[in-house]
Amino acid sequence: MDKTRESIEYFRLNRNSLFARNLDLIDTIKKHPWAKINKQFTEPLPDWRLSEIAKNNEIIENYDRAIEALKLCTPTKPDRDRYDGAYLCPTCGELLEGGQYCGDCGQKLDLR
């Protein structure tokens, strides 16, 4: 289970650094001499910058999916107190009566 948490943190840090890099690229482009003086960016971005930002965005989306998948693999305790033998999925709130996984969202459940 510690490996899952380490993986989540790794993906989160890489995702955040790519996101920050995109913001830096956009700021650098806005400060470029061909950007308008009034700070409104109306010129098109150079193709190579656009492709770098798009590639980073695609990687960020993949990191987000990986983080969500890893979170679903991490066992989470359901709320059992208020229901007769049934319990609520801690992720989506689905009422469940058994099983180690939520049938709706796929969250792994810690039923100990």
The first five atom37 places (N, CA, C, CB, O) and aatype in JSON, in Angstrom:
{
  "aatype": [12, 3, 11, 16, 1, 6, 15, 9, 6, 18, 13, 1, 10, 2, 1, 2, 15, 10, 13, 0, 1, 2, 10, 3, 10, 9, 3, 16, 9, 11, 11, 8, 14, 17, 0, 11, 9, 2, 11, 5, 13, 16, 6, 14, 10, 14, 3, 17, 1, 10, 15, 6, 9, 0, 11, 2, 2, 6, 9, 9, 6, 2, 18, 3, 1, 0, 9, 6, 0, 10, 11, 10, 4, 16, 14, 16, 11, 14, 3, 1, 3, 1, 18, 3, 7, 0, 18, 10, 4, 14, 16, 4, 7, 6, 10, 10, 6, 7, 7, 5, 18, 4, 7, 3, 4, 7, 5, 11, 10, 3, 10, 1],
  "atom_mask": [
    [1, 1, 1, 1, 1],
    [1, 1, 1, 1, 1],
    [1, 1, 1, 1, 1],
    [1, 1, 1, 1, 1],
    [1, 1, 1, 1, 1],
    [1, 1, 1, 1, 1],
    [1, 1, 1, 1, 1],
    [1, 1, 1, 1, 1],
    [1, 1, 1, 1, 1],
    [1, 1, 1, 1, 1],
    [1, 1, 1, 1, 1],
    [1, 1, 1, 1, 1],
    [1, 1, 1, 1, 1],
    [1, 1, 1, 1, 1],
    [1, 1, 1, 1, 1],
    [1, 1, 1, 1, 1],
    [1, 1, 1, 1, 1],
    [1, 1, 1, 1, 1],
    [1, 1, 1, 1, 1],
    [1, 1, 1, 1, 1],
    [1, 1, 1, 1, 1],
    [1, 1, 1, 1, 1],
    [1, 1, 1, 1, 1],
    [1, 1, 1, 1, 1],
    [1, 1, 1, 1, 1],
    [1, 1, 1, 1, 1],
    [1, 1, 1, 1, 1],
    [1, 1, 1, 1, 1],
    [1, 1, 1, 1, 1],
    [1, 1, 1, 1, 1],
    [1, 1, 1, 1, 1],
    [1, 1, 1, 1, 1],
    [1, 1, 1, 1, 1],
    [1, 1, 1, 1, 1],
    [1, 1, 1, 1, 1],
    [1, 1, 1, 1, 1],
    [1, 1, 1, 1, 1],
    [1, 1, 1, 1, 1],
    [1, 1, 1, 1, 1],
    [1, 1, 1, 1, 1],
    [1, 1, 1, 1, 1],
    [1, 1, 1, 1, 1],
    [1, 1, 1, 1, 1],
    [1, 1, 1, 1, 1],
    [1, 1, 1, 1, 1],
    [1, 1, 1, 1, 1],
    [1, 1, 1, 1, 1],
    [1, 1, 1, 1, 1],
    [1, 1, 1, 1, 1],
    [1, 1, 1, 1, 1],
    [1, 1, 1, 1, 1],
    [1, 1, 1, 1, 1],
    [1, 1, 1, 1, 1],
    [1, 1, 1, 1, 1],
    [1, 1, 1, 1, 1],
    [1, 1, 1, 1, 1],
    [1, 1, 1, 1, 1],
    [1, 1, 1, 1, 1],
    [1, 1, 1, 1, 1],
    [1, 1, 1, 1, 1],
    [1, 1, 1, 1, 1],
    [1, 1, 1, 1, 1],
    [1, 1, 1, 1, 1],
    [1, 1, 1, 1, 1],
    [1, 1, 1, 1, 1],
    [1, 1, 1, 1, 1],
    [1, 1, 1, 1, 1],
    [1, 1, 1, 1, 1],
    [1, 1, 1, 1, 1],
    [1, 1, 1, 1, 1],
    [1, 1, 1, 1, 1],
    [1, 1, 1, 1, 1],
    [1, 1, 1, 1, 1],
    [1, 1, 1, 1, 1],
    [1, 1, 1, 1, 1],
    [1, 1, 1, 1, 1],
    [1, 1, 1, 1, 1],
    [1, 1, 1, 1, 1],
    [1, 1, 1, 1, 1],
    [1, 1, 1, 1, 1],
    [1, 1, 1, 1, 1],
    [1, 1, 1, 1, 1],
    [1, 1, 1, 1, 1],
    [1, 1, 1, 1, 1],
    [1, 1, 1, 0, 1],
    [1, 1, 1, 1, 1],
    [1, 1, 1, 1, 1],
    [1, 1, 1, 1, 1],
    [1, 1, 1, 1, 1],
    [1, 1, 1, 1, 1],
    [1, 1, 1, 1, 1],
    [1, 1, 1, 1, 1],
    [1, 1, 1, 0, 1],
    [1, 1, 1, 1, 1],
    [1, 1, 1, 1, 1],
    [1, 1, 1, 1, 1],
    [1, 1, 1, 1, 1],
    [1, 1, 1, 0, 1],
    [1, 1, 1, 0, 1],
    [1, 1, 1, 1, 1],
    [1, 1, 1, 1, 1],
    [1, 1, 1, 1, 1],
    [1, 1, 1, 0, 1],
    [1, 1, 1, 1, 1],
    [1, 1, 1, 1, 1],
    [1, 1, 1, 0, 1],
    [1, 1, 1, 1, 1],
    [1, 1, 1, 1, 1],
    [1, 1, 1, 1, 1],
    [1, 1, 1, 1, 1],
    [1, 1, 1, 1, 1],
    [1, 1, 1, 1, 1]
  ],
  "atom_positions": [
    [[0.82, -1.19, 0.0], [0.0, 0.0, 0.0], [0.87, 1.26, 0.0], [-0.93, -0.01, 1.2], [0.48, 2.27, -0.6]],
    [[2.04, 1.23, 0.66], [2.92, 2.39, 0.65], [3.41, 2.69, -0.76], [4.11, 2.15, 1.58], [3.6, 3.86, -1.11]],
    [[3.61, 1.67, -1.58], [4.05, 1.87, -2.96], [2.99, 2.64, -3.75], [4.35, 0.52, -3.65], [3.31, 3.48, -4.59]],
    [[1.71, 2.35, -3.48], [0.63, 3.07, -4.16], [0.67, 4.54, -3.79], [-0.75, 2.46, -3.82], [0.56, 5.41, -4.65]],
    [[0.82, 4.82, -2.51], [0.87, 6.23, -2.06], [2.1, 6.93, -2.64], [0.9, 6.31, -0.52], [2.02, 8.1, -3.04]],
    [[3.24, 6.22, -2.7], [4.44, 6.8, -3.31], [4.2, 7.11, -4.78], [5.64, 5.84, -3.15], [4.63, 8.16, -5.28]],
    [[3.52, 6.21, -5.48], [3.23, 6.42, -6.9], [2.31, 7.62, -7.09], [2.59, 5.17, -7.51], [2.53, 8.43, -7.99]],
    [[1.29, 7.73, -6.25], [0.37, 8.88, -6.34], [1.15, 10.18, -6.16], [-0.76, 8.77, -5.27], [0.97, 11.13, -6.92]],
    [[2.03, 10.21, -5.15], [2.8, 11.43, -4.88], [3.75, 11.74, -6.04], [3.59, 11.29, -3.57], [3.92, 12.9, -6.42]],
    [[4.37, 10.71, -6.61], [5.27, 10.89, -7.76], [4.51, 11.52, -8.93], [5.89, 9.55, -8.18], [4.97, 12.49, -9.52]],
    [[3.35, 10.94, -9.26], [2.57, 11.47, -10.37], [2.07, 12.88, -10.09], [1.4, 10.55, -10.68], [2.05, 13.72, -10.98]],
    [[1.67, 13.14, -8.84], [1.19, 14.47, -8.48], [2.3, 15.52, -8.64], [0.66, 14.48, -7.04], [2.06, 16.59, -9.19]],
    [[3.5, 15.2, -8.17], [4.62, 16.15, -8.27], [4.99, 16.41, -9.73], [5.85, 15.62, -7.51], [5.2, 17.56, -10.12]],
    [[5.07, 15.34, -10.54], [5.4, 15.52, -11.96], [4.32, 16.3, -12.69], [5.61, 14.17, -12.63], [4.62, 17.15, -13.53]],
    [[3.07, 16.02, -12.36], [1.96, 16.74, -12.97], [2.06, 18.23, -12.65], [0.61, 16.16, -12.49], [1.91, 19.07, -13.53]],
    [[2.31, 18.54, -11.38], [2.38, 19.94, -10.97], [3.56, 20.66, -11.61], [2.48, 20.03, -9.46], [3.45, 21.83, -11.96]],
    [[4.71, 19.97, -11.76], [5.86, 20.62, -12.38], [5.61, 20.88, -13.87], [7.12, 19.75, -12.2], [6.04, 21.91, -14.39]],
    [[4.91, 19.96, -14.56], [4.57, 20.19, -15.97], [3.58, 21.35, -16.11], [3.97, 18.92, -16.61], [3.69, 22.16, -17.03]],
    [[2.62, 21.42, -15.19], [1.64, 22.5, -15.21], [2.35, 23.84, -15.01], [0.55, 22.28, -14.13], [2.06, 24.82, -15.7]],
    [[3.28, 23.89, -14.05], [4.04, 25.12, -13.8], [4.89, 25.47, -15.02], [4.95, 24.96, -12.55], [5.02, 26.65, -15.36]],
    [[5.45, 24.47, -15.67], [6.24, 24.73, -16.87], [5.39, 25.34, -17.97], [6.89, 23.43, -17.38], [5.84, 26.26, -18.67]],
    [[4.17, 24.85, -18.14], [3.27, 25.45, -19.13], [3.0, 26.92, -18.81], [1.94, 24.67, -19.19], [3.0, 27.76, -19.7]],
    [[2.76, 27.22, -17.53], [2.53, 28.61, -17.15], [3.76, 29.46, -17.44], [2.15, 28.71, -15.65], [3.63, 30.6, -17.9]],
    [[4.95, 28.92, -17.16], [6.19, 29.65, -17.45], [6.34, 29.89, -18.95], [7.41, 28.87, -16.92], [6.74, 30.98, -19.37]],
    [[6.02, 28.88, -19.76], [6.11, 29.03, -21.22], [5.17, 30.12, -21.71], [5.79, 27.7, -21.92], [5.55, 30.95, -22.54]],
    [[3.96, 30.13, -21.19], [2.99, 31.14, -21.6], [3.45, 32.53, -21.18], [1.6, 30.83, -21.01], [3.33, 33.48, -21.95]],
    [[3.98, 32.67, -19.96], [4.5, 33.96, -19.5], [5.66, 34.43, -20.36], [4.94, 33.87, -18.04], [5.74, 35.6, -20.71]],
    [[6.56, 33.5, -20.71], [7.71, 33.85, -21.55], [7.24, 34.33, -22.92], [8.66, 32.62, -21.7], [7.75, 35.31, -23.45]],
    [[6.26, 33.64, -23.47], [5.74, 34.02, -24.78], [5.08, 35.39, -24.71], [4.73, 32.98, -25.28], [5.24, 36.2, -25.63]],
    [[4.34, 35.66, -23.64], [3.66, 36.95, -23.51], [4.67, 38.1, -23.4], [2.74, 36.95, -22.29], [4.37, 39.23, -23.8]],
    [[5.85, 37.83, -22.87], [6.87, 38.86, -22.7], [7.74, 39.04, -23.95], [7.75, 38.53, -21.51], [8.58, 39.93, -24.01]],
    [[7.53, 38.18, -24.93], [8.32, 38.23, -26.15], [8.08, 39.56, -26.86], [7.98, 37.03, -27.08], [6.98, 40.1, -26.79]],
    [[9.1, 40.1, -27.56], [8.96, 41.41, -28.21], [7.78, 41.52, -29.18], [10.22, 41.72, -28.96], [7.25, 42.62, -29.35]],
    [[7.35, 40.44, -29.81], [6.26, 40.57, -30.76], [4.9, 40.53, -30.09], [6.35, 39.49, -31.8], [3.88, 40.64, -30.77]],
    [[4.86, 40.38, -28.73], [3.57, 40.46, -28.02], [3.2, 41.93, -27.89], [3.65, 39.76, -26.61], [4.09, 42.79, -27.79]],
    [[1.93, 42.24, -27.88], [1.48, 43.64, -27.81], [1.89, 44.27, -26.49], [-0.05, 43.73, -27.99], [2.0, 43.59, -25.47]],
    [[2.13, 45.58, -26.51], [2.56, 46.32, -25.31], [1.47, 46.33, -24.25], [2.94, 47.75, -25.68], [1.78, 46.33, -23.06]],
    [[0.21, 46.33, -24.65], [-0.88, 46.41, -23.67], [-1.13, 45.07, -22.96], [-2.15, 46.86, -24.35], [-2.15, 44.91, -22.28]],
    [[-0.21, 44.14, -23.1], [-0.24, 42.83, -22.43], [-1.34, 41.91, -22.92], [-0.38, 43.03, -20.96], [-1.46, 40.79, -22.42]],
    [[-2.14, 42.33, -23.86], [-3.12, 41.41, -24.43], [-2.41, 40.6, -25.49], [-4.36, 42.17, -25.03], [-1.85, 41.14, -26.44]],
    [[-2.46, 39.33, -25.33], [-1.73, 38.44, -26.24], [-2.62, 38.13, -27.42], [-1.27, 37.13, -25.52], [-3.53, 37.31, -27.33]],
    [[-2.35, 38.79, -28.54], [-3.2, 38.59, -29.71], [-2.46, 37.87, -30.85], [-3.72, 39.92, -30.19], [-3.09, 37.36, -31.77]],
    [[-1.14, 37.84, -30.77], [-0.37, 37.16, -31.8], [-0.49, 35.65, -31.61], [1.11, 37.6, -31.77], [-0.61, 35.18, -30.48]],
    [[-0.44, 34.88, -32.69], [-0.47, 33.42, -32.52], [0.83, 32.93, -31.88], [-0.7, 32.73, -33.88], [1.89, 33.5, -32.09]],
    [[0.72, 31.87, -31.12], [1.91, 31.26, -30.53], [2.72, 30.57, -31.62], [1.53, 30.26, -29.4], [2.15, 30.04, -32.58]],
    [[4.04, 30.56, -31.48], [4.84, 29.79, -32.44], [4.48, 28.31, -32.35], [6.37, 30.0, -32.18], [4.18, 27.8, -31.27]],
    [[4.51, 27.63, -33.48], [4.11, 26.22, -33.52], [4.88, 25.35, -32.54], [4.29, 25.67, -34.91], [4.3, 24.47, -31.91]],
    [[6.18, 25.58, -32.41], [6.98, 24.73, -31.53], [6.58, 24.93, -30.08], [8.47, 25.0, -31.71], [6.65, 23.98, -29.3]],
    [[6.17, 26.14, -29.68], [5.71, 26.38, -28.3], [4.34, 25.74, -28.1], [5.65, 27.9, -27.99], [4.07, 25.14, -27.06]],
    [[3.48, 25.89, -29.09], [2.15, 25.28, -28.99], [2.26, 23.77, -28.83], [1.31, 25.61, -30.23], [1.55, 23.18, -28.01]],
    [[3.14, 23.14, -29.62], [3.26, 21.69, -29.54], [3.84, 21.26, -28.2], [4.13, 21.17, -30.68], [3.47, 20.22, -27.68]],
    [[4.75, 22.05, -27.64], [5.31, 21.72, -26.32], [4.24, 21.83, -25.24], [6.5, 22.64, -25.99], [4.14, 20.96, -24.37]],
    [[3.44, 22.89, -25.29], [2.36, 23.07, -24.32], [1.32, 21.96, -24.48], [1.69, 24.46, -24.49], [0.85, 21.41, -23.48]],
    [[0.96, 21.63, -25.71], [-0.02, 20.57, -25.96], [0.5, 19.22, -25.47], [-0.36, 20.49, -27.47], [-0.26, 18.44, -24.88]],
    [[1.78, 18.95, -25.7], [2.36, 17.69, -25.23], [2.33, 17.63, -23.7], [3.83, 17.54, -25.75], [1.98, 16.59, -23.13]],
    [[2.68, 18.73, -23.06], [2.63, 18.78, -21.6], [1.2, 18.57, -21.1], [3.19, 20.11, -21.09], [0.99, 17.86, -20.11]],
    [[0.23, 19.19, -21.77], [-1.17, 19.03, -21.36], [-1.61, 17.58, -21.49], [-2.08, 19.93, -22.2], [-2.35, 17.08, -20.63]],
    [[-1.17, 16.91, -22.54], [-1.53, 15.5, -22.72], [-0.91, 14.65, -21.61], [-1.06, 15.0, -24.11], [-1.56, 13.74, -21.1]],
    [[0.33, 14.94, -21.26], [0.99, 14.2, -20.17], [0.28, 14.48, -18.85], [2.49, 14.59, -20.07], [0.09, 13.57, -18.05]],
    [[-0.12, 15.73, -18.62], [-0.84, 16.09, -17.4], [-2.15, 15.31, -17.31], [-1.13, 17.62, -17.36], [-2.5, 14.8, -16.24]],
    [[-2.87, 15.2, -18.41], [-4.12, 14.43, -18.43], [-3.86, 12.96, -18.1], [-4.82, 14.55, -19.81], [-4.63, 12.34, -17.37]],
    [[-2.78, 12.4, -18.64], [-2.44, 11.02, -18.34], [-2.06, 10.84, -16.86], [-1.29, 10.55, -19.23], [-2.42, 9.85, -16.24]],
    [[-1.32, 11.81, -16.32], [-0.99, 11.76, -14.89], [-2.27, 11.81, -14.05], [-0.05, 12.92, -14.51], [-2.39, 11.07, -13.08]],
    [[-3.22, 12.68, -14.42], [-4.48, 12.78, -13.68], [-5.22, 11.44, -13.68], [-5.37, 13.87, -14.27], [-5.75, 11.01, -12.66]],
    [[-5.25, 10.79, -14.85], [-5.91, 9.47, -14.93], [-5.19, 8.44, -14.08], [-5.97, 8.98, -16.4], [-5.83, 7.63, -13.41]],
    [[-3.86, 8.47, -14.09], [-3.08, 7.52, -13.28], [-3.32, 7.75, -11.79], [-1.58, 7.65, -13.61], [-3.45, 6.79, -11.03]],
    [[-3.37, 9.0, -11.38], [-3.63, 9.33, -9.97], [-5.0, 8.81, -9.56], [-3.54, 10.85, -9.73], [-5.14, 8.19, -8.5]],
    [[-6.01, 9.05, -10.39], [-7.37, 8.57, -10.06], [-7.41, 7.05, -9.99], [-8.38, 9.08, -11.11], [-8.05, 6.49, -9.09]],
    [[-6.75, 6.37, -10.92], [-6.74, 4.91, -10.92], [-6.04, 4.37, -9.68], [-6.05, 4.38, -12.18], [-6.5, 3.4, -9.07]],
    [[-4.93, 5.0, -9.29], [-4.21, 4.55, -8.09], [-5.04, 4.8, -6.83], [-2.86, 5.26, -7.99], [-5.01, 3.99, -5.91]],
    [[-5.76, 5.91, -6.79], [-6.61, 6.18, -5.63], [-7.7, 5.12, -5.5], [-7.25, 7.58, -5.74], [-8.04, 4.71, -4.39]],
    [[-8.24, 4.68, -6.63], [-9.27, 3.64, -6.59], [-8.7, 2.31, -6.13], [-9.92, 3.49, -7.97], [-9.43, 1.49, -5.56]],
    [[-7.41, 2.07, -6.36], [-6.76, 0.82, -5.94], [-6.42, 0.83, -4.45], [-5.5, 0.58, -6.75], [-6.19, -0.23, -3.87]],
    [[-6.39, 2.0, -3.84], [-6.07, 2.11, -2.42], [-7.31, 1.79, -1.6], [-5.52, 3.52, -2.07], [-8.31, 2.49, -1.71]],
    [[-7.26, 0.73, -0.76], [-8.44, 0.37, 0.03], [-8.87, 1.5, 0.95], [-8.16, -0.88, 0.85], [-8.05, 2.11, 1.64]],
    [[-10.17, 1.78, 0.96], [-10.75, 2.85, 1.78], [-11.88, 2.26, 2.6], [-11.25, 4.03, 0.9], [-12.66, 1.45, 2.1]],
    [[-11.97, 2.67, 3.87], [-13.03, 2.17, 4.74], [-14.36, 2.81, 4.38], [-12.69, 2.43, 6.23], [-14.45, 4.04, 4.26]],
    [[-15.4, 1.99, 4.19], [-16.73, 2.54, 3.92], [-17.42, 2.94, 5.22], [-17.59, 1.52, 3.16], [-17.01, 2.52, 6.3]],
    [[-18.46, 3.75, 5.11], [-19.27, 4.17, 6.26], [-20.32, 3.1, 6.52], [-19.93, 5.58, 6.01], [-21.25, 2.93, 5.72]],
    [[-20.19, 2.37, 7.64], [-21.1, 1.27, 7.94], [-22.07, 1.6, 9.07], [-20.3, 0.04, 8.3], [-23.02, 0.85, 9.29]],
    [[-21.86, 2.66, 9.77], [-22.57, 2.9, 11.03], [-24.08, 3.04, 10.9], [-22.04, 4.13, 11.66], [-24.81, 2.59, 11.79]],
    [[-24.57, 3.64, 9.85], [-25.99, 3.98, 9.79], [-26.83, 3.04, 8.94], [-26.14, 5.35, 9.26], [-28.0, 3.33, 8.7]],
    [[-26.29, 1.94, 8.49], [-27.01, 1.08, 7.55], [-27.02, -0.36, 8.05], [-26.38, 1.16, 6.15], [-26.0, -0.84, 8.56]],
    [[-28.12, -1.05, 7.92], [-28.24, -2.44, 8.36], [-27.48, -3.38, 7.43], [-29.72, -2.86, 8.44], [-28.03, -3.85, 6.43]],
    [[-26.22, -3.65, 7.76], [-25.41, -4.57, 6.96], [-24.89, -3.98, 5.67], [0.0, 0.0, 0.0], [-23.91, -4.5, 5.12]],
    [[-25.48, -2.94, 5.17], [-25.02, -2.28, 3.95], [-24.09, -1.12, 4.34], [-26.23, -1.76, 3.09], [-24.0, -0.77, 5.51]],
    [[-23.43, -0.56, 3.37], [-22.52, 0.55, 3.63], [-22.43, 1.43, 2.39], [-21.12, 0.04, 4.04], [-22.82, 1.03, 1.29]],
    [[-21.92, 2.64, 2.6], [-21.76, 3.59, 1.49], [-20.33, 3.56, 0.98], [-22.14, 5.02, 1.94], [-19.38, 3.49, 1.75]],
    [[-20.2, 3.62, -0.33], [-18.88, 3.77, -0.94], [-18.34, 5.15, -0.56], [-18.95, 3.59, -2.51], [-19.03, 6.15, -0.74]],
    [[-17.1, 5.21, -0.03], [-16.55, 6.5, 0.38], [-16.22, 7.43, -0.79], [-15.31, 6.28, 1.2], [-16.02, 8.63, -0.59]],
    [[-16.15, 6.9, -2.0], [-15.79, 7.71, -3.16], [-17.01, 8.29, -3.87], [-14.98, 6.88, -4.14], [-17.07, 9.49, -4.14]],
    [[-17.99, 7.42, -4.17], [-19.14, 7.89, -4.97], [-20.46, 7.92, -4.2], [-19.3, 7.01, -6.18], [-21.45, 8.47, -4.68]],
    [[-20.48, 7.32, -2.99], [-21.7, 7.36, -2.18], [-22.72, 6.28, -2.52], [0.0, 0.0, 0.0], [-23.84, 6.31, -2.01]],
    [[-22.36, 5.34, -3.36], [-23.26, 4.25, -3.74], [-23.53, 3.36, -2.53], [-22.67, 3.42, -4.91], [-22.61, 3.04, -1.78]],
    [[-24.78, 2.96, -2.34], [-25.14, 2.04, -1.26], [-24.79, 0.62, -1.7], [-26.65, 2.16, -0.9], [-25.27, 0.13, -2.72]],
    [[-23.93, -0.04, -0.91], [-23.42, -1.36, -1.25], [-23.83, -2.37, -0.19], [-21.9, -1.34, -1.41], [-23.97, -2.03, 0.98]],
    [[-24.01, -3.61, -0.61], [-24.38, -4.66, 0.34], [-23.3, -5.72, 0.48], [-25.67, -5.31, -0.08], [-23.41, -6.58, 1.35]],
    [[-22.28, -5.7, -0.33], [-21.2, -6.67, -0.23], [-20.17, -6.46, -1.31], [0.0, 0.0, 0.0], [-20.35, -5.64, -2.22]],
    [[-19.08, -7.2, -1.2], [-18.03, -7.11, -2.21], [-16.86, -6.27, -1.75], [0.0, 0.0, 0.0], [-16.98, -5.43, -0.86]],
    [[-15.71, -6.51, -2.38], [-14.51, -5.77, -2.04], [-14.33, -4.51, -2.88], [-13.3, -6.66, -2.21], [-13.47, -3.68, -2.57]],
    [[-15.14, -4.36, -3.93], [-15.05, -3.2, -4.81], [-16.43, -2.6, -5.0], [-14.43, -3.6, -6.17], [-17.43, -3.31, -4.98]],
    [[-16.49, -1.29, -5.17], [-17.75, -0.63, -5.49], [-18.12, -0.99, -6.94], [-17.65, 0.94, -5.3], [-17.28, -0.87, -7.83]],
    [[-19.35, -1.41, -7.15], [-19.8, -1.75, -8.49], [-20.0, -0.53, -9.37], [0.0, 0.0, 0.0], [-20.09, -0.66, -10.59]],
    [[-20.08, 0.65, -8.77], [-20.32, 1.88, -9.53], [-19.02, 2.53, -9.99], [-21.13, 2.87, -8.69], [-18.84, 2.78, -11.18]],
    [[-18.11, 2.81, -9.04], [-16.89, 3.55, -9.4], [-15.63, 2.68, -9.39], [-16.7, 4.71, -8.45], [-14.61, 3.1, -9.93]],
    [[-15.68, 1.48, -8.79], [-14.52, 0.59, -8.78], [-13.6, 0.77, -7.58], [0.0, 0.0, 0.0], [-12.55, 0.14, -7.53]],
    [[-13.97, 1.63, -6.62], [-13.15, 1.85, -5.43], [-12.94, 0.55, -4.66], [-13.79, 2.91, -4.52], [-13.9, -0.18, -4.39]],
    [[-11.68, 0.26, -4.31], [-11.39, -0.92, -3.49], [-11.75, -0.57, -2.05], [-9.89, -1.36, -3.61], [-11.41, 0.51, -1.56]],
    [[-12.43, -1.48, -1.37], [-12.94, -1.22, -0.03], [-12.17, -2.01, 1.01], [-14.42, -1.55, 0.05], [-11.82, -3.17, 0.79]],
    [[-11.92, -1.38, 2.14], [-11.27, -2.02, 3.28], [-12.37, -2.4, 4.25], [-10.21, -1.09, 3.95], [-12.85, -1.56, 5.01]],
    [[-12.76, -3.67, 4.24], [-13.9, -4.13, 5.03], [-13.49, -4.75, 6.37], [-14.69, -5.13, 4.24], [-14.31, -5.4, 7.01]],
    [[-12.25, -4.56, 6.78], [-11.81, -5.11, 8.07], [-12.39, -4.35, 9.23], [-10.31, -5.11, 8.17], [-12.12, -4.69, 10.38]]
  ]
}
